[in-house]
Amino acid sequence: MSRYGRIDLTEELLTWAGVTKHPHRFGGVEFQLNETEIGHLHGNRLFDLLLSKSERDRWIEEGKASPHHMYPDSGWVSVYLNTEQDIACAIEIARSKYDHIKLKGEMKND
């Protein structure tokens, strides 16, 4: 990974089957699977994801995410992309969300 969080994160997410990139309604770039948002980037250093409360709490407890920068009591988390470890955490959380969306889609099609 390079020192540019957005590039690395974007490149990784777009290698996952079915992931698409779109403009985000509040600025930045949004990543979707089956028209469901995985997460979105604001600039090069801030990645936000909406999770269930239990998932949100788990990632925050593990120190891999922070409460959302604007809505700290919501299900949203923020990952500040300052180091390669932060980028790895963002990818790990995004992959968990991706797998959840994918599983939900497969269950709906059964």
Secondary structure, DSSP 8 states (H G I E B T S, - for coil): --S-HHHHHHHHHTTSTTEEEEE-TTSSEEEEETTEEEEEEETTTEEEEE--HHHHHHHHHTTS-EE-SS-TTSSEEEEE--SHHHHHHHHHHHHHHHHHHHHHHHHHH-
